[in-house]
Amino acid sequence: MRVSQRNLFSNFISEFDRVSSRLVELNQQASSQKKVNKPSDDPIGMTRILDYRDSIAALGQYKKNIDTAKGWLNLADETLTQVNNILIRLKELSEQAATGTLSRDQRQSLSYEARQLFSQLIALSNTEYEGKSIFAGHKVNQDAFTETLWVTSSKDDNVDDYINSISGASSQTILVQFLTTGTVGTDNIDYRYSEDGGETWQTGSISAGSTTLTAGGVQVDFNSGYQVQANSATDYNDTSGTWLWIRPSAKYLGDAEDNINVDLYAQNTALAAQAYGKFSQNVAVRIDDISGGMVTYSYSLDGGNNWSTGHTTSDNRLLVPGGRIEVNDVANLTVGDQLVIRPEMARLEVEISSSEKIQINNIGKEVFGGIYNNKPVFNGAGKNLFETVGKLIGFLETNNQDGVQEALESINKSLNHISSQLASVGARENRLNVADTVLSGLSINEKERLSKIEDADVAELMTELTNQQIVYEAVLKSSSMIMRMNLVNYV
């Protein structure tokens, strides 16, 4: 067999390319410390690597969510602890003021501190985390509460049902005493009021047909039908007759989950509807047919992409998952009409695993109470902090010992309520700690699996790299020797 120079050269180039390619590959692995740097290195392994990387990235995002949730809940914990301390101090003030040995001036002095503590409660209720209000529901870009005025009545607790609005401002509780018996909106009603705790009085009247009571710079607009009873002008802070205390409170500006709106896209403008139930998402309802006294409708839970069809009703109630819609009159419905249930959402939730979410905020009105939708939250019960403290201030500033004793009992209820809220926050913090520990373990496990497929064995790699360098040098040396062998050298 004749070996030509061409064959020698071709073999030399082929071997040189093979050895060089392997040497470059090993150098790349040495620089990256990875044995799989591109899909061609290990197609199946690369698929598994991408899966592990995706899983690790998801776990990393869950851990970031947990860190965010911890920030919100830790701040809520600290805030509610301060609220609890303020209530304890208010309880101490109430216990002092409830004793019969204190004078008017002494109770007035205690009221100064009570007002400052009330302002501090307002500030705490508007606490922000990274510029987001933690007690305002989804309305995180605004304050959760603002100071307002509300009314306490000595006669009954139903005055809240007759308050239409209160406007104006006052730095002192306004005490109102009715001098004639009658019904607001029907009768002429005389009253007197004091802006200095009963020291001096001014008179006023609500004329027949009017519903507005004016006391200094404050106007109280009642709904018609509120009945008042007269008391003697010589009495002061008596339990007989109707007395009003116009005192501080707080209005909730955030959103809550007890409001359900219904948007109507109907041909008949007379159509009205109300939704009842508990909904976690929007529900769209479409009227498909009206015949034979039956209404056929469909509903969608995903914004109209998919519809559940064939539902019927013979009355004004349309049943949907989570509750129902009631229309004012079936005769106002038209085929093609759509009604969208839009629940007001207040909870902020983050994912802490592929199957878990956790609420990171606290709904302000459920924590602090206050006035919402022109009504005291919790029907003004003791766990309504702002109403409780507002009443206390009103009674302190008007030297009402019985009222202070009543406020003291409510403060005890408020303390129990805040303790429950703290327990709720603490339970969620503990859950986050457990979830964080689980995620850390899963992340380590995923990284170990990824490492076994992707990472190079450094000792083995360096040994192979050294051997390959020797082979490379041997190929160069032997090839240069062979290529110099030529018959011309012997001519």
Backbone torsions as a table, in degrees:
resi	resn	phi	psi	omega
1	MET	NA	130.8	-179.7
2	ARG	-95.0	124.2	177.6
3	VAL	-100.2	111.9	-177.1
4	SER	-85.7	165.2	175.7
5	GLN	-62.7	-32.2	179.4
6	ARG	-64.2	-42.8	178.1
7	ASN	-63.2	-42.6	179.3
8	LEU	-60.4	-43.8	-178.3
9	PHE	-66.6	-42.1	179.0
10	SER	-62.0	-45.1	178.5
11	ASN	-63.2	-37.9	179.4
12	PHE	-63.0	-47.3	-179.5
13	ILE	-63.4	-42.3	-179.0
14	SER	-62.2	-48.0	-179.6
15	GLU	-66.5	-39.0	-179.4
16	PHE	-63.9	-43.4	178.9
17	ASP	-63.5	-41.9	-178.8
18	ARG	-63.7	-47.1	-178.3
19	VAL	-67.4	-41.3	179.7
20	SER	-63.8	-42.4	179.9
21	SER	-61.1	-44.5	179.3
22	ARG	-65.9	-37.1	179.6
23	LEU	-66.5	-41.8	177.7
24	VAL	-64.1	-40.5	179.2
25	GLU	-61.1	-45.0	178.7
26	LEU	-65.9	-38.1	176.9
27	ASN	-62.3	-39.7	178.5
28	GLN	-64.9	-41.7	177.2
29	GLN	-64.4	-37.6	179.7
30	ALA	-66.5	-38.9	-178.5
31	SER	-73.9	-34.1	-178.7
32	SER	-94.6	-15.4	-175.6
33	GLN	61.1	21.9	179.4
34	LYS	-121.1	136.7	177.5
35	LYS	-89.9	-12.8	174.8
36	VAL	-121.0	106.4	-177.9
37	ASN	-110.5	-16.7	178.5
38	LYS	-150.5	158.5	-175.5
39	PRO	-53.9	-34.4	-177.6
40	SER	-68.2	-20.3	178.0
41	ASP	-64.9	-39.2	-179.6
42	ASP	-164.4	88.4	-175.0
43	PRO	-55.1	-46.5	179.9
44	ILE	-67.6	-42.7	179.2
45	GLY	-62.1	-38.7	179.5
46	MET	-63.8	-37.2	176.8
47	THR	-60.7	-45.3	178.6
48	ARG	-66.9	-36.0	178.9
49	ILE	-62.5	-44.9	-179.9
50	LEU	-63.7	-38.2	177.2
51	ASP	-63.1	-44.6	-179.6
52	TYR	-65.7	-40.1	179.3
53	ARG	-63.1	-41.1	178.1
54	ASP	-62.3	-43.1	179.4
55	SER	-64.3	-42.7	179.7
56	ILE	-64.9	-39.5	178.4
57	ALA	-63.7	-40.6	178.6
58	ALA	-64.4	-43.6	178.1
59	LEU	-62.0	-37.7	177.7
60	GLY	-63.6	-39.4	179.0
61	GLN	-67.8	-39.6	177.2
62	TYR	-61.0	-39.7	179.0
63	LYS	-65.9	-37.4	176.0
64	LYS	-63.9	-40.7	177.6
65	ASN	-61.5	-40.0	179.1
66	ILE	-64.9	-40.6	178.0
67	ASP	-61.6	-42.0	177.7
68	THR	-63.5	-45.8	179.8
69	ALA	-61.5	-39.9	178.1
70	LYS	-61.8	-39.5	178.8
71	GLY	-61.1	-46.6	178.9
72	TRP	-62.1	-49.1	-173.9
73	LEU	-72.4	-35.4	176.5
74	ASN	-63.0	-40.4	178.1
75	LEU	-67.4	-40.2	176.9
76	ALA	-61.9	-40.0	177.9
77	ASP	-60.0	-49.0	179.9
78	GLU	-63.3	-40.9	-178.6
79	THR	-64.4	-46.8	-178.3
80	LEU	-68.2	-29.5	174.8
81	THR	-64.3	-41.4	176.9
82	GLN	-66.4	-38.7	176.3
83	VAL	-60.0	-43.5	178.5
84	ASN	-59.7	-42.1	179.0
85	ASN	-63.8	-38.8	178.3
86	ILE	-64.8	-41.6	178.9
87	LEU	-63.8	-36.9	176.9
88	ILE	-61.7	-42.7	178.4
89	ARG	-66.1	-40.4	177.6
90	LEU	-63.6	-34.5	176.3
91	LYS	-63.8	-41.2	178.0
92	GLU	-62.0	-43.2	178.0
93	LEU	-62.9	-40.4	-179.6
94	SER	-65.2	-41.0	179.4
95	GLU	-63.1	-37.2	176.8
96	GLN	-67.2	-46.4	-174.1
97	ALA	-72.9	-20.6	-177.6
98	ALA	-77.8	-12.1	179.2
99	THR	-77.9	147.8	-176.9
100	GLY	-77.3	-5.1	-176.4
101	THR	-85.1	-12.0	-177.5
102	LEU	-81.9	144.6	178.4
103	SER	-90.3	173.7	176.8
104	ARG	-58.3	-45.2	-177.9
105	ASP	-64.2	-36.4	-180.0
106	GLN	-67.7	-41.6	177.3
107	ARG	-66.1	-36.6	177.3
108	GLN	-62.7	-39.1	178.7
109	SER	-63.8	-40.9	178.2
110	LEU	-65.6	-30.1	-178.2
111	SER	-67.0	-27.8	179.3
112	TYR	-62.1	-46.3	178.8
113	GLU	-67.1	-37.9	179.8
114	ALA	-60.6	-40.1	178.6
115	ARG	-65.5	-39.2	178.3
116	GLN	-65.0	-40.2	177.5
117	LEU	-66.8	-35.1	175.8
118	PHE	-62.3	-43.7	178.1
119	SER	-62.3	-36.6	177.9
120	GLN	-66.6	-36.9	175.9
121	LEU	-62.8	-40.7	176.8
122	ILE	-59.1	-45.4	-179.5
123	ALA	-63.1	-41.5	-180.0
124	LEU	-67.4	-35.1	179.5
125	SER	-67.7	-17.9	178.9
126	ASN	-104.9	24.0	179.1
127	THR	-59.2	140.3	-178.9
128	GLU	-121.0	146.9	172.5
129	TYR	-119.3	115.8	-177.4
130	GLU	53.2	41.7	177.5
131	GLY	80.0	7.4	-179.2
132	LYS	-115.2	128.7	179.5
133	SER	-69.0	126.9	-173.6
134	ILE	-88.9	-6.0	-178.3
135	PHE	-119.9	12.6	-174.4
136	ALA	-105.7	16.1	-177.5
137	GLY	67.6	-135.6	178.7
138	HIS	-78.5	-13.7	-178.9
139	LYS	-84.3	63.4	-171.5
140	VAL	-75.0	-13.4	-176.5
141	ASN	-93.6	13.8	178.7
142	GLN	-141.5	166.6	176.7
143	ASP	-65.2	149.3	178.0
144	ALA	-80.1	-33.2	-176.2
145	PHE	-135.2	154.4	170.3
146	THR	-137.7	147.0	-178.2
147	GLU	-69.5	142.3	179.6
148	THR	-146.7	-174.4	175.9
149	LEU	-115.6	147.3	174.5
150	TRP	-144.2	176.0	-171.3
151	VAL	-121.4	138.1	168.9
152	THR	-112.8	137.4	180.0
153	SER	-115.2	143.5	178.1
154	SER	-83.9	-23.2	-172.3
155	LYS	-78.4	-44.2	-176.9
156	ASP	-160.2	175.8	-179.4
157	ASP	-97.8	0.5	-175.6
158	ASN	-87.9	7.1	178.2
159	VAL	-60.0	-29.5	179.3
160	ASP	-59.6	-30.9	-179.3
161	ASP	-73.2	-14.6	-175.6
162	TYR	-111.1	2.4	178.5
163	ILE	-85.6	116.9	176.9
164	ASN	-88.1	-45.0	178.0
165	SER	-165.7	156.8	174.2
166	ILE	-131.4	126.2	-179.3
167	SER	-125.7	161.6	-179.0
168	GLY	97.9	-172.7	-178.1
169	ALA	-149.5	154.3	177.5
170	SER	-154.9	135.5	178.9
171	SER	-87.0	-2.8	-178.6
172	GLN	-136.1	146.4	176.7
173	THR	-61.5	135.3	178.0
174	ILE	-101.5	122.4	179.6
175	LEU	-97.7	127.0	-177.4
176	VAL	-118.4	130.8	176.8
177	GLN	-123.3	127.3	179.6
178	PHE	-86.4	135.2	-175.8
179	LEU	-103.6	-12.8	175.9
180	THR	-131.7	151.9	178.2
181	THR	-90.7	139.4	178.7
182	GLY	174.8	-174.2	-179.2
183	THR	-117.2	125.7	-179.7
184	VAL	-62.9	132.2	-178.5
185	GLY	95.0	-11.8	-178.9
186	THR	-121.4	-46.3	-173.0
187	ASP	-108.3	160.9	168.5
188	ASN	-78.0	126.8	-175.2
189	ILE	-127.1	124.7	176.8
190	ASP	-97.7	147.4	178.1
191	TYR	-151.6	167.3	171.0
192	ARG	-131.2	155.7	-178.6
193	TYR	-141.9	155.0	-179.4
194	SER	-130.1	133.6	178.5
195	GLU	-103.8	5.6	-179.3
196	ASP	-129.9	35.3	174.5
197	GLY	76.9	18.0	177.8
198	GLY	101.7	3.5	179.1
199	GLU	-70.9	-46.7	178.9
200	THR	-130.2	155.9	-174.5
201	TRP	-131.5	150.8	172.1
202	GLN	-129.9	154.1	-176.1
203	THR	-106.5	158.3	177.7
204	GLY	-158.7	175.5	179.3
205	SER	-152.0	152.6	173.0
206	ILE	-110.8	113.6	-176.8
207	SER	-74.8	157.5	177.5
208	ALA	-58.7	133.2	-178.0
209	GLY	92.2	-14.3	178.2
210	SER	-99.5	155.7	179.1
211	THR	-127.2	12.3	-173.7
212	THR	-107.7	127.4	174.7
213	LEU	-104.1	126.4	179.9
214	THR	-110.6	126.5	178.8
215	ALA	-137.1	100.1	-176.9
216	GLY	64.7	-126.8	-179.9
217	GLY	-92.4	17.0	-176.9
218	VAL	-120.7	139.3	174.5
219	GLN	-123.2	129.7	176.6
220	VAL	-112.0	118.6	179.6
221	ASP	-101.7	114.5	-179.8
222	PHE	-90.9	159.9	165.0
223	ASN	-82.5	146.6	-179.8
224	SER	-59.4	143.4	175.7
225	GLY	110.0	-8.2	180.0
226	TYR	-72.4	124.1	-176.1
227	GLN	-100.0	135.3	179.8
228	VAL	-123.4	153.6	179.0
229	GLN	-118.0	141.6	-176.1
230	ALA	-78.6	158.1	173.7
231	ASN	-141.1	158.2	-178.6
232	SER	-69.0	140.5	179.5
233	ALA	-66.7	-13.6	178.6
234	THR	-85.8	-11.8	178.9
235	ASP	-84.9	154.8	178.2
236	TYR	-141.8	126.5	179.7
237	ASN	55.6	34.1	-179.7
238	ASP	-80.6	161.8	179.6
239	THR	-87.8	-11.9	179.1
240	SER	-88.4	155.3	-179.1
241	GLY	74.9	-174.9	-178.1
242	THR	-106.0	123.1	174.8
243	TRP	-120.3	145.5	175.8
244	LEU	-124.9	139.7	171.8
245	TRP	-113.8	111.4	176.1
246	ILE	-91.2	104.4	-168.5
247	ARG	-134.6	173.7	-174.8
248	PRO	-72.7	152.6	170.9
249	SER	-154.6	-167.0	179.7
250	ALA	-138.7	140.5	179.5
251	LYS	-101.6	131.9	178.7
252	TYR	-82.0	124.4	-177.4
253	LEU	-101.7	-11.6	-177.6
254	GLY	-78.6	-171.3	177.9
255	ASP	-107.6	167.8	-176.6
256	ALA	-143.7	167.5	-174.7
257	GLU	-93.9	4.2	-179.9
258	ASP	-95.7	3.1	175.8
259	ASN	-101.2	126.9	178.6
260	ILE	-125.5	117.0	179.9
261	ASN	-98.8	152.0	176.0
262	VAL	-125.4	116.5	175.9
263	ASP	-90.0	131.3	-176.4
264	LEU	-108.4	128.6	173.3
265	TYR	-121.2	77.9	-170.3
266	ALA	-127.9	156.0	179.2
267	GLN	-77.2	-33.8	-178.5
268	ASN	-92.3	115.2	-177.9
269	THR	-70.3	-11.3	178.6
270	ALA	-80.0	-9.2	-178.3
271	LEU	-69.1	133.0	174.0
272	ALA	-134.4	149.9	-176.9
273	ALA	-150.3	154.3	176.9
274	GLN	-138.4	139.4	179.4
275	ALA	-102.7	145.2	178.8
276	TYR	-131.9	139.2	179.2
277	GLY	132.7	-160.2	178.6
278	LYS	-131.1	118.2	-174.6
279	PHE	-122.5	136.1	178.7
280	SER	-101.1	-1.9	-178.7
281	GLN	-158.5	168.8	176.8
282	ASN	-68.0	144.4	176.6
283	VAL	-128.4	121.4	178.5
284	ALA	-98.4	134.0	179.7
285	VAL	-120.5	132.2	-178.1
286	ARG	-122.0	131.7	178.2
287	ILE	-85.4	118.1	-175.1
288	ASP	-99.3	-33.3	-176.7
289	ASP	-159.5	146.0	174.8
290	ILE	-135.5	109.5	-179.1
291	SER	-162.2	149.2	176.3
292	GLY	59.7	30.6	-179.8
293	GLY	75.9	7.8	-178.9
294	MET	-116.8	141.9	173.8
295	VAL	-109.1	122.7	177.1
296	THR	-103.5	130.0	-175.7
297	TYR	-141.8	164.6	175.6
298	SER	-126.9	159.5	175.4
299	TYR	-136.9	153.5	-179.2
300	SER	-131.4	137.9	179.4
301	LEU	-105.5	1.0	-176.8
302	ASP	-127.4	35.8	175.7
303	GLY	76.3	19.1	177.2
304	GLY	97.8	2.5	178.0
305	ASN	-71.7	-38.8	179.2
306	ASN	-131.9	142.0	-176.8
307	TRP	-124.6	139.0	170.3
308	SER	-95.9	114.1	-169.1
309	THR	-106.1	172.5	171.7
310	GLY	83.0	17.1	179.5
311	HIS	-89.2	141.6	-175.9
312	THR	-131.6	157.0	174.4
313	THR	-151.6	149.6	178.8
314	SER	-109.3	1.9	177.8
315	ASP	-127.6	-158.8	-174.7
316	ASN	-92.5	12.6	-178.9
317	ARG	-109.2	126.5	178.0
318	LEU	-112.2	111.2	-176.2
319	LEU	-81.1	136.0	178.3
320	VAL	-140.0	164.2	178.0
321	PRO	-57.4	124.7	178.9
322	GLY	98.6	-14.3	-178.4
323	GLY	166.1	-139.6	-175.5
324	ARG	-157.0	162.8	169.7
325	ILE	-113.2	134.2	173.7
326	GLU	-114.4	123.8	178.1
327	VAL	-97.1	155.3	-176.9
328	ASN	-69.7	-30.8	-179.9
329	ASP	-160.2	124.4	179.6
330	VAL	-59.6	-29.5	-178.9
331	ALA	-64.0	-18.0	179.1
332	ASN	-84.5	-8.4	179.0
333	LEU	-79.8	147.2	177.6
334	THR	-135.1	144.4	177.7
335	VAL	-57.1	130.6	-177.8
336	GLY	100.8	-13.6	177.1
337	ASP	-62.6	146.1	174.3
338	GLN	-126.7	139.7	177.3
339	LEU	-125.6	125.4	-175.9
340	VAL	-113.6	116.6	175.0
341	ILE	-78.9	122.6	-177.7
342	ARG	-126.1	91.9	-179.1
343	PRO	-71.2	143.7	175.9
344	GLU	-77.4	125.6	-176.0
345	MET	-103.0	133.7	-179.0
346	ALA	-122.2	-20.5	-177.1
347	ARG	-82.2	134.5	171.3
348	LEU	-104.6	119.6	-177.3
349	GLU	-122.5	147.0	174.3
350	VAL	-125.9	150.5	177.8
351	GLU	-80.6	131.1	177.0
352	ILE	-114.9	-1.0	171.7
353	SER	-165.4	178.1	-178.3
354	SER	-66.3	-17.9	-177.0
355	SER	-128.2	8.4	-176.3
356	GLU	-127.9	140.9	170.4
357	LYS	-128.7	156.5	178.4
358	ILE	-139.8	140.7	178.5
359	GLN	-78.5	127.8	-176.3
360	ILE	-104.3	-13.3	-178.9
361	ASN	-110.3	171.5	174.1
362	ASN	-123.8	132.1	-177.4
363	ILE	-75.5	118.1	-169.1
364	GLY	-55.3	-43.3	-176.2
365	LYS	-68.6	-24.4	177.1
366	GLU	-80.3	-16.3	178.6
367	VAL	-96.5	-52.7	-173.0
368	PHE	-101.3	-15.6	-177.3
369	GLY	78.3	-118.8	-178.8
370	GLY	85.5	-160.9	-179.6
371	ILE	-107.1	127.6	179.7
372	TYR	-139.7	132.0	-176.3
373	ASN	54.7	40.1	177.0
374	ASN	61.5	28.1	176.2
375	LYS	-141.3	145.1	172.4
376	PRO	-66.5	136.2	177.0
377	VAL	-68.7	149.1	-179.3
378	PHE	61.7	23.9	-178.5
379	ASN	56.8	29.5	177.7
380	GLY	74.0	12.3	-178.2
381	ALA	-66.0	173.6	-172.8
382	GLY	-57.7	-28.6	-177.6
383	LYS	-79.2	0.2	171.0
384	ASN	-83.3	97.0	-172.6
385	LEU	-59.5	-48.9	-174.6
386	PHE	-66.7	-36.6	176.1
387	GLU	-68.9	-40.7	179.4
388	THR	-61.8	-48.7	-178.9
389	VAL	-69.6	-37.4	177.7
390	GLY	-61.0	-43.0	177.4
391	LYS	-64.2	-41.3	178.7
392	LEU	-58.2	-45.7	179.1
393	ILE	-61.1	-43.1	179.9
394	GLY	-60.1	-42.6	-178.5
395	PHE	-73.6	-34.3	176.8
396	LEU	-65.6	-42.9	-175.6
397	GLU	-74.5	-15.2	178.2
398	THR	-113.7	13.7	173.9
399	ASN	57.0	45.7	-179.0
400	ASN	-104.8	99.2	-176.1
401	GLN	-66.0	-43.5	179.6
402	ASP	-61.2	-40.7	178.4
403	GLY	-63.9	-38.8	178.1
404	VAL	-63.1	-41.1	177.9
405	GLN	-62.3	-39.5	176.5
406	GLU	-64.1	-41.6	178.9
407	ALA	-65.0	-34.6	178.8
408	LEU	-61.0	-42.0	177.4
409	GLU	-63.7	-38.3	179.9
410	SER	-68.4	-35.4	179.2
411	ILE	-62.9	-37.5	176.8
412	ASN	-60.9	-39.6	176.8
413	LYS	-66.6	-38.3	178.7
414	SER	-63.8	-39.8	177.8
415	LEU	-61.7	-42.4	177.8
416	ASN	-64.2	-38.1	179.8
417	HIS	-64.8	-44.7	179.5
418	ILE	-65.8	-35.4	176.6
419	SER	-61.6	-39.3	177.3
420	SER	-65.2	-40.6	178.6
421	GLN	-65.4	-39.7	176.7
422	LEU	-63.1	-39.3	178.7
423	ALA	-63.7	-38.8	178.4
424	SER	-63.2	-45.1	178.9
425	VAL	-63.7	-43.6	-179.6
426	GLY	-62.8	-37.9	178.8
427	ALA	-63.4	-40.6	179.0
428	ARG	-69.4	-35.0	176.6
429	GLU	-64.0	-41.9	177.6
430	ASN	-63.7	-39.8	178.2
431	ARG	-62.5	-39.3	177.9
432	LEU	-64.0	-39.5	179.1
433	ASN	-62.8	-42.2	178.1
434	VAL	-64.0	-46.4	-179.8
435	ALA	-61.8	-38.6	179.4
436	ASP	-63.4	-42.1	178.7
437	THR	-64.2	-42.6	179.4
438	VAL	-63.3	-44.1	-179.7
439	LEU	-64.1	-37.5	178.4
440	SER	-62.3	-42.9	177.9
441	GLY	-63.9	-43.7	179.6
442	LEU	-64.4	-39.7	-179.4
443	SER	-64.2	-43.6	178.0
444	ILE	-61.8	-41.4	-179.8
445	ASN	-63.9	-44.6	179.7
446	GLU	-65.0	-39.4	179.8
447	LYS	-67.2	-35.8	177.1
448	GLU	-65.3	-42.9	178.6
449	ARG	-64.4	-41.8	178.0
450	LEU	-62.7	-41.2	-177.8
451	SER	-62.9	-38.4	-178.5
452	LYS	-64.1	-30.5	-179.4
453	ILE	-89.2	-39.8	-168.0
454	GLU	-96.3	-40.9	-171.8
455	ASP	-77.6	145.0	179.0
456	ALA	-87.6	149.7	171.8
457	ASP	-80.0	108.2	-171.1
458	VAL	-60.2	-44.9	-178.6
459	ALA	-61.9	-47.0	179.5
460	GLU	-64.5	-40.7	-179.4
461	LEU	-63.5	-44.3	-178.8
462	MET	-66.0	-36.5	177.1
463	THR	-64.2	-46.1	-179.5
464	GLU	-66.7	-36.3	179.3
465	LEU	-64.9	-40.6	177.6
466	THR	-63.8	-44.2	178.6
467	ASN	-62.5	-39.4	-178.7
468	GLN	-68.8	-33.9	176.2
469	GLN	-65.4	-38.8	177.2
470	ILE	-63.5	-43.6	179.2
471	VAL	-62.9	-42.8	180.0
472	TYR	-60.0	-45.9	178.9
473	GLU	-65.9	-36.7	178.7
474	ALA	-65.1	-41.3	179.1
475	VAL	-62.9	-43.7	179.2
476	LEU	-61.3	-45.8	-176.4
477	LYS	-67.5	-48.6	-178.4
478	SER	-64.6	-38.4	-179.3
479	SER	-65.8	-40.8	179.6
480	SER	-64.8	-34.7	179.1
481	MET	-69.2	-44.1	-177.5
482	ILE	-67.5	-41.0	-177.9
483	MET	-66.7	-20.4	177.8
484	ARG	-81.9	-15.2	179.6
485	MET	-77.2	119.8	-176.3
486	ASN	-152.3	140.9	180.0
487	LEU	-61.1	-23.0	179.3
488	VAL	-63.3	-23.7	-179.5
489	ASN	-67.3	-20.8	-177.5
490	TYR	-104.8	5.8	179.1
491	VAL	-85.8	NA	NA
